[in-house]
């Protein structure tokens, strides 16, 4: 076995390497010719890769801009429905209102009352009525119109 190992080691030592040809002579180094432009390219630092420009930055305001003012403020309603007490000039416009009558119910009845204030006192009633059919009521700014059990009211004319 020792002889076999020696044989392998001897072959490895005696075999020609890449720098020698098969006859054992040393091969000449390859000739490299460079032109001035090639020489400068090899010594120049590499240029950075081209990058796309960053997208433009947009800023978002922290509060939304104020909405444009309407050209005309909406006024008081010219029609309404439902039971309640309406302030003339604020809740409803002054003028004459009409209704088709009482809403359906066990005992259909439409009650209306003009009041000089919102106290609810009997003494605040200017005029009132209980109706079954169509009717009209004229109200002035500053008065209160109380309605119960009526179909919708619409300003006449």
C-alpha positions in Angstrom: 0.0 0.0 0.0 2.8 2.4 0.8 4.1 1.8 -2.8 0.7 2.7 -4.2 0.6 6.0 -2.3 4.1 6.8 -3.3 3.2 6.2 -6.9 0.2 8.5 -6.7 2.2 11.3 -5.0 5.0 11.0 -7.6 2.5 11.2 -10.5 1.0 14.3 -8.9 4.4 16.0 -8.5 5.7 15.1 -11.8 2.6 15.9 -14.0 2.7 19.0 -16.0 0.4 21.9 -14.7 -1.4 24.5 -16.6 1.7 26.7 -17.0 3.6 23.9 -18.8 2.9 22.2 -22.1 3.0 18.4 -22.5 6.7 18.4 -23.2 7.5 20.0 -19.8 8.4 23.4 -21.1 6.8 26.5 -19.6 4.3 28.1 -21.8 4.5 31.8 -22.5 1.9 34.0 -20.9 -0.9 35.2 -23.2 -0.4 38.6 -24.8 -3.1 41.1 -23.9 -3.5 44.2 -26.0 -5.6 47.1 -24.8 -6.5 50.3 -26.5 -6.5 53.6 -24.6 -10.3 53.6 -24.4 -10.4 50.1 -23.0 -7.7 50.9 -20.5 -9.6 53.9 -19.2 -12.8 51.9 -19.0 -11.1 49.3 -16.8 -9.8 52.0 -14.4 -13.0 54.1 -14.3 -15.4 53.5 -11.5 -18.7 52.0 -12.6 -21.5 54.5 -13.3 -24.5 54.2 -11.0 -27.5 52.4 -12.6 -30.1 54.7 -14.1 -33.1 55.1 -11.8 -36.6 56.4 -12.6 -37.3 59.9 -11.2 -39.3 59.8 -8.0 -43.1 60.5 -8.4 -44.2 64.0 -7.6 -45.2 64.4 -3.9 -48.7 65.4 -3.3 -49.9 66.9 0.0 -53.3 66.3 1.4 -54.7 69.1 3.6 -55.5 68.0 7.1 -58.9 69.6 7.0 -61.1 69.7 3.9 -61.5 73.1 2.3 -64.7 74.9 3.2 -67.6 74.1 0.9 -68.8 77.0 -1.2 -71.6 79.0 0.3 -75.0 78.5 -1.4 -76.1 81.5 -3.4 -79.4 81.8 -1.4 -80.1 80.4 2.0 -83.1 78.0 2.0 -86.0 79.7 3.7 -88.7 78.3 5.9 -90.7 75.3 4.5 -93.7 75.9 2.3 -95.1 72.5 3.1 -95.1 70.2 6.1 -96.7 67.2 7.6 -97.1 65.5 11.0 -98.4 66.6 14.3 -96.5 69.5 16.0 -96.2 73.2 16.6 -94.5 75.2 13.9 -93.0 78.7 14.3 -94.1 80.9 11.4 -91.1 82.6 9.7 -88.6 80.0 10.9 -90.2 76.5 10.6 -92.7 77.4 7.9 -93.2 80.5 5.8 -95.9 83.0 6.5 -99.0 82.7 4.3 -102.0 80.7 3.6 -101.9 76.9 3.9 -104.4 74.3 2.9 -104.9 70.6 3.8 -107.1 67.9 2.3 -108.5 67.2 5.7 -108.2 64.7 8.5 -105.8 61.7 8.2 -107.3 58.2 8.4 -108.0 57.1 11.9 -110.7 55.6 14.2 -112.3 59.0 14.4 -110.8 61.1 11.7 -110.3 64.6 13.0 -107.9 67.4 12.0 -107.2 70.0 14.6 -105.4 73.3 13.9 -104.7 76.3 16.1 -102.9 79.6 15.6 -101.0 80.7 18.8 -99.4 84.0 19.7 -96.7 82.1 21.7 -95.4 78.6 22.4 -96.7 78.5 26.0 -99.5 76.0 25.2 -101.9 78.0 27.4 -105.5 78.4 26.4 -105.0 82.2 26.4 -102.3 82.0 23.7 -104.9 80.7 21.1 -105.7 83.3 18.4 -108.0 80.9 16.3 -108.5 77.2 16.0 -110.7 74.6 14.4 -111.7 70.9 14.1 -112.3 69.8 10.5 -113.2 66.7 8.5 -112.6 68.0 5.0 -110.5 70.6 3.2 -109.6 73.8 4.9 -107.2 76.8 4.7 -105.5 78.7 7.5 -103.5 82.0 7.1 -100.6 82.5 9.5 -98.3 85.5 10.1 -94.7 85.7 11.0 -94.1 85.2 14.7 -97.2 83.1 15.3 -97.2 79.4 16.0 -99.3 76.9 14.1 -100.3 73.8 15.9 -101.7 70.8 13.9 -102.9 67.3 15.0 -104.3 64.4 12.9 -104.2 66.3 9.6 -103.0 65.3 6.1 -100.0 67.2 4.8 -100.2 71.0 4.6 -99.1 73.0 1.5 -98.8 76.7 0.9 -101.7 77.9 -1.2 -100.8 79.9 -4.4 
